[in-house]
Amino acid sequence: MVSIALEVNALLVQWIRRYLYSQNSWVSLITFWVFDRFGIDPMGVFSVSLAFSPTGLPPFYACVVNA
């Protein structure tokens, strides 16, 4: 039996990996949103995500931070 929650979290973690290795415009956008909301770069948020409330982010990015 496959755990849907684990599958969803695995896919969201892949977005974090894409963030690290991509230079696309969406990287600049998420960097802006995260820095604007939290005052710290996204890697700081991803490394201690439980310390931040992602309510100010768009829903998809809030899920990425929660993953």
Secondary structure as GFF3:
##gff-version 3
##sequence-region A 1 67
A	DSSP	alpha_helix	4	21	.	.	.	ID=ss1
A	DSSP	alpha_helix	25	38	.	.	.	ID=ss2
A	DSSP	alpha_helix	42	47	.	.	.	ID=ss3
A	DSSP	three_ten_helix	49	51	.	.	.	ID=ss4
A	DSSP	three_ten_helix	54	56	.	.	.	ID=ss5
A	DSSP	alpha_helix	59	66	.	.	.	ID=ss6
###
